[in-house]
């Protein structure tokens, strides 16, 4: 399974790469939403795990852009650097935001 992980924290990206690679996923990493657009076009990931706060293009704006302009059928998972999970509404859909500290284990349950 191809997974794109976007976060502007290099330590988080390294940890994510090791975690998902060890479990057999094909991983692509980026540190901003613009990188995310390039990876989506070039690699067509099945899953996107993105921080909601990114440089150049936020994770939420990336989601809106991809959903409105493409036929991307993969899943988006949102994370943030907080201690607790949360939820938000976007384009009449409810989305969960996972804490970076627990996101990997929780997202893995859905993959």
Backbone as a ProteinNet text record, in pm:
[ID]
protein_1_A
[PRIMARY]
XXXXXXXXXXXXXXXXXXXXXXXXXXXXXXXXXXXXXXXXXXXXXXXXXXXXXXXXXXXXXXXXXXXXXXXXXXXXXXXXXXXXXXXXXXXXXXXXXXXXXXXXXXXXXXX
[TERTIARY]
84.4	0	89	55.8	132.2	75.5	162.7	123.1	206.4	139.5	205.5	189.3	301.3	298.3	356.6	278.1	318.6	324.6	440.7	460.2	584.4	585.3	703	804.3	780.2	872.6	954.3	1083.1	1170.7	1178.3	1178.9	1181.9	1056.2	940.1	814.8	818.3	867.6	873.9	964.3	1077.2	1167.7	1101.9	1035.9	966.1	854	778.8	669.5	724.4	832.9	893.7	932	1000.7	1042.7	922.8	823.3	705.4	631.1	599.5	519.9	602.5	728.5	814	829	846.9	861.8	737.7	624.3	499	462.6	557.8	540.5	476.9	462.9	402.3	508.4	468.1	554.1	530.8	637.2	625	683	611.5	661.7	642.1	743	739.6	749.2	682.3	692.5	674.9	727.7	718.5	625.1	549.5	450.1	342.8	235.2	123.5	153.5	243.4	280.8	353.6	445.7	508	400.4	300	191.7	122.2	96.1	32	117.4	246.9	338.4	338.3	345.8	346.3	214.4	104.1	-26.1	-33	12.9	11.4	108.7	230.1	334.3	322.1	277.9	279.7	141.2	37.9	-99.5	-112.6	-86	-95.2	-239.1	-250.9	-382.2	-425.5	-327.5	-352.7	-265.1	-324.1	-248.7	-267	-154.8	-153.9	-88.6	-164.7	-113.2	-139.6	-41	-59.9	-155.9	-244	-336.9	-267.2	-154.8	-78.7	50.8	53.3	173.3	213.2	339.1	385.3	338.2	323.6	290.3	145	93	-45.2	-84.5	-182.1	-219	-277.1	-278.5	-335.1	-482.7	-555	-697.9	-717.3	-636.5	-646.4	-606.4	-506.6	-467	-583.4	-648.6	-764.6	-871.7	-906.3	-1010.6	-972.2	-848.7	-801.7	-806.5	-756	-752.6	-894.1	-981.2	-1117.8	-1197	-1168.4	-1246	-1191.2	-1062.7	-999.7	-954.6	-971.9	-920.7	-1017.5	-984.2	-1064.5	-996.2	-919.3	-850.5	-952.7	-933.1	-1028.5	-969	-846.3	-781.9	-837.5	-780	-823.8	-726.5	-780.4	-703.2	-714.6	-602.6	-600.5	-528.1	-585.8	-530.9	-468.4	-356.3	-287.2	-250.4	-216.6	-165.5	-81.4	-1.2	88.4	16.6	-76.7	-152.9	-156.5	-198.7	-205.5	-333.2	-439.1	-568.3	-617.3	-697.3	-763.8	-875.9	-921	-1026.3	-1102	-1198.8	-1273.1	-1297	-1322.2	-1359.2	-1450.5	-1527.5	-1615.1	-1549.3	-1555.4	-1498.2	-1583.9	-1640	-1721.4	-1830.3	-1902.2	-2014.8	-1974.4	-1848.2	-1801	-1730.4	-1746.6	-1679.7	-1550.7	-1441.1	-1310.4	-1247.4	-1176.9	-1103.6	-963	-913.7	-774.5	-706.9	-602.1	-532.1	-412.1	-386.2	-265.5	-145	-39.2	82.6	135.7	112.3	167.5	101.8	-23.1	-95	-146.7	-119.2	-178.5	-143.6	-19	22.3	-59.6	-68.4	-141.1	-289	-347.4	-489.9	-517.9	-436.7	-457	-432.4	-334.7	-304	-425.4	-512.1	-633.4	-725.2	-719.4	-806.9	-744.5	-616.5	-548.8	-552.9
-117.5	0	124	219.6	344.3	446.8	499.5	596.3	722.1	836	966.1	1027.3	1070.1	1130.9	1271.2	1369.7	1509.8	1571.7	1625.8	1691.7	1777.2	1894.1	1980.5	1951.9	1848.3	1805.6	1686.9	1707.7	1602.6	1480.1	1501.1	1388.6	1303.1	1367.5	1294.4	1214.7	1275.8	1207.5	1084.3	1097.1	982.9	869.8	906.1	807.3	740	818.7	765	671.7	712.7	631	494.1	492.6	366.2	281.1	344.1	271.3	202.5	275.1	218.8	129.3	161.5	76.1	-61.6	-63.2	-189.2	-277.3	-216	-289.4	-315.8	-291.6	-329.4	-227	-103.2	0.1	67.6	113.7	195.3	340	407.3	537.6	648.3	760.8	884.3	992.7	1077.6	1180.8	1318.9	1414.9	1553.7	1644.3	1766.1	1856	1974.6	1974.1	2080	2032.1	2108.7	2069.5	2072.1	2159.8	2164.5	2035.9	1990.1	1858.5	1751.2	1761.9	1665.1	1656.9	1771.5	1772.1	1699.5	1725.2	1660.4	1509.5	1466.4	1322.8	1256.2	1325.8	1268.8	1243	1339.6	1324.5	1215.6	1216.2	1124.4	982.1	965.2	833.3	775.6	856.4	813.1	729.1	789.5	714	671.5	563.8	514.2	575.8	624.8	685.9	810.2	917.5	1039.6	1069.7	1079.3	1117.4	1254.6	1355.9	1491.7	1569	1648.7	1743.7	1850.2	1897.2	2000.1	2134.3	2154	2279.2	2251.5	2285.3	2267.8	2401.1	2412	2529.9	2523.4	2635.9	2651.5	2616	2507.1	2465.7	2374.3	2413.2	2334.2	2199.3	2107.3	1975.5	1982	2073.6	2089.2	2148.9	2249.5	2308.5	2207	2125.9	2019.4	1923.8	1883.3	1794.1	1855.5	1981.1	2048.3	2056	2089.2	2101.2	1966.1	1864.7	1731.2	1678.8	1694.6	1643.8	1718.9	1847.7	1926.1	1918.5	1888.1	1895.5	1762.2	1654.7	1527.6	1413.8	1299.3	1179.8	1092	1152.5	1079.3	1003.7	874.4	793.1	737.6	777.3	728.8	794.2	757.8	809	914.5	1018.4	1120.9	1095.9	1106	1103.8	1229.2	1298.7	1424.8	1407.6	1474.9	1472.1	1614.2	1631.2	1758.7	1732.8	1828.5	1816.1	1859.9	1779.9	1802.3	1671.5	1678.1	1556.9	1477.6	1542.1	1475.9	1473.5	1373.2	1366.5	1470.7	1504.4	1603.3	1572.2	1652.4	1637.3	1774.7	1778.1	1901.9	1870.9	1971.4	1958.4	2027.3	1961.2	2016.9	1971	2063.8	2032.5	1930.6	1955.9	1872	1729.3	1711.2	1581.5	1602	1505.5	1510	1429.8	1489.1	1424.8	1422.1	1316.8	1300.6	1357.2	1422.3	1468.2	1390.2	1316.7	1233.7	1307.9	1283.5	1334.5	1265.9	1342.4	1282.9	1170.4	1178.6	1079.9	943	939	812.2	780.3	866.5	855.4	725.1	683	565.3	442.4	412	292.2	301.2	418.8	434.6	427.8	491	489.1	348.7	279.5	144.2	52.3	76.3	-5	5.4	117.1	139	94.7	63.2	31	-114.7
0	0	0	-86.4	-96.1	1.9	87.4	189.3	173.2	170.5	169.3	307.3	366.5	499	487.5	531	521.6	660.9	692.7	821.4	811.2	874.5	868	978.7	1056.4	1162	1111	1088.6	1033	1123.7	1255.4	1349.3	1332.9	1321.8	1302.6	1172.5	1065.2	935.9	942	1010.2	1021.5	1100.6	1208.5	1290.8	1210.2	1133.1	1050.9	943.1	879	774.3	829.5	943.4	1002.6	1044.5	1105.3	1154.7	1041	935	826.2	734.3	713.5	631.3	694.8	826	899.2	885.4	857.7	843.9	697.6	607.1	467.6	375.8	420.3	337.2	250.2	132.2	46.8	88.4	133.2	197.5	110.3	106.4	47.7	152.3	168.3	271.5	209.3	271.9	230.4	349.6	338.6	453.7	432	320.8	300.7	203.3	196.4	112.2	-36.1	-79.2	-220.6	-258.6	-173.5	-194.9	-205.4	-120.7	-121.1	-255.8	-316.4	-448.9	-551.7	-549.8	-644.3	-623.8	-498.1	-468.8	-506.6	-486.2	-521.4	-671.5	-750.2	-895.7	-940.2	-886.3	-932.9	-879.8	-756.7	-692.9	-663.9	-675.1	-651.4	-524.5	-409.4	-283.9	-255.4	-183.4	-142.4	-9.8	64.8	195.3	208.2	261.1	290.2	438.2	507.8	648.6	653.4	689.8	684.6	812.6	849.9	958.2	908.7	995.1	950.3	932.3	1001.9	991.4	916.2	788.2	706.5	644.9	607.1	535.1	390.4	329	187.7	156.3	209.2	186.3	301.9	380	498	457.4	551.2	525.6	490.1	553.3	524.3	385.2	350.3	216.8	109.2	138.7	46.1	23.7	130.5	121.1	31	57.2	-22.4	-169.5	-195.7	-333.5	-405.4	-340.6	-401.4	-424.6	-327.9	-341.1	-447.9	-465.9	-562	-704.7	-720	-851.6	-908.8	-837.6	-888.9	-858.4	-908.5	-881	-776.5	-688.4	-582.3	-498	-484.8	-409.8	-280.9	-248.9	-127.8	-3	108.6	237.7	288.3	349.9	419.3	569.1	638.4	784.6	830.6	927.2	973.8	1111.5	1131.1	1259.9	1299.9	1424.9	1475.2	1598.9	1631.6	1745.8	1872.7	1916.6	2039.1	2116	2239.3	2321	2301.8	2254.1	2243.8	2099.3	2068.8	1939.4	1937.3	1817.2	1802	1673.8	1639.8	1515.4	1455	1324.1	1258.1	1140.8	1099.2	982.8	864.9	750.5	628.3	511.1	439.7	322.5	354.4	461.5	504.4	542.8	578.8	626.7	760.2	849.1	979.5	969.2	1018	1011.8	1150.4	1176	1301.9	1283.7	1386.7	1390.7	1502.6	1467	1563.8	1621.5	1746.1	1809.9	1747.2	1721.3	1664.6	1752.2	1881.3	1974.4	1960.9	1918.2	1910.5	1770.5	1674.8	1540.9	1470.8	1474.8	1397.2	1433.1	1559.6	1603.8	1569.6	1584.4	1555.8	1406.4	1326.1	1180.8	1125.3	1179.1	1132.5	1143.1	1239.4	1255.4	1134.1	1062.2	946.8	814.7	815.1	689.5	658.8
[MASK]
+++++++++++++++++++++++++++++++++++++++++++++++++++++++++++++++++++++++++++++++++++++++++++++++++++++++++++++++

